[in-house]
Amino acid sequence: LLELSKECKKYKSLVLTSRASEEYQKIMREYQNVTDYVEQNSGELIKGLQTYRVLYTTYFIEESRGFALPNWLGKVYPSPMRELAVSSHIWPTRTTEMKRLRGGSQPEIW
């Protein structure tokens, strides 16, 4: 049984380093207009891709349950928020070492 609640300092360091990487920052810059728009209209501070995952999931669930979404959301939901949310799922395991530390030593999956 995998214990995902235990903190791995090496993994945490890799995540922080990857978020400071040019590749990650490029994604955030590409979507800066979306970030500004969402922050202005939702009142939420977008700290990174993980914030998009939380927001997208919330809006997806609300929509699937028949709740009306705010009108302003139509400009950014489902797309491009979906793409940012997907990236947030991929990013924590983007390197072989991150996969290994996150999922354990299972060479057949990495």
N, C-alpha and C positions, 0 to 999 in steps of 0.2 A: 504494500500500500504506500503510495506516495504521500509525503507530508508537504503540502504546498504553503502551509502557514509559517514554517520555519524560515527565518531570514538567512539568505546567503549573501554575505558581504561582497563576494566576488561578482555575483550576478547583479546586485544592486549597483556596483561600480560600473559594470558594463552598460547597464541601462542608462545611467546618468551620462556616461561618455557618449553613448549613441545618440542621446537627445541633444547633446552639444555638437554633434557632427554636422558637417556641411550638408550632407544628404537630408537629414532631418530638418535642419533650418531652412533648406531650400523648399521643402514641402510646405512648411509653415509660411514662408514668404509668398509662395505661389497662391496660397489661399488667404492671404492677409485681408483682402477685401471681404471674404466670407466671415472671417473671424471678427472683423470690426462690425459687420452687419449683425451677426448673431449676438455679440456682446451688447451692442446698443439696444437691440430689441428684446433680448431675453433677460438682460440684467445679470447674466452669468459671465464670469471671468474665464476665458479660454486659456488654460495653462498649457495645453498641448493636445496631441491626438487623443489621449485618453478622455479628455473632456468631451470631445466629439462623440466618442463611443457611448458615454453616459447619456448625452442629450439625444443622440439618434435613437438609442434603445427606448428612452422614455417616450419620444414622439411616436415611434413605431407602435409601442404597446397602446398608447392612448388612441391612436388612429385605428388599430385593430379591434379595440373595444368600443368603437363608435363615438368616441369623444371628438368634438370639433377642435381642430388645431387652429392656432392664431393665423390670421390672414398673412401677416408678414412672413411666416414660415414658408409659404409657397415659393419664394425665390431661392431657397437653399435646401429644401426638403422635398422629396427624398434625396435628390442629387443637388449639390456635391457633398452633402453631409454623409451620405452612404459611403462614398469613396474614402472619406476621412476616417469614418468609423471602421471600415475594413482595414485600412492601414494601421489603425491602433491595435488591431488583433494580431497583425503580422509582425509589427515592429518589435515586440518583446522577445521574439525568437528569430531575428533576422540573420544572425551569424551561427555558425556551427557550435561555437562555444556557448552562446546563449541558449541554444536548443538543448545542449547537453546539461547545462546547469539547471535549466527550467524543467526539463523532462526526465532527467536521470540518464544514466549511462546505458543507452539502448542504441548501439551503432546502426542497427537495421532501420531506424527511423530518422537518423540524421546522417 
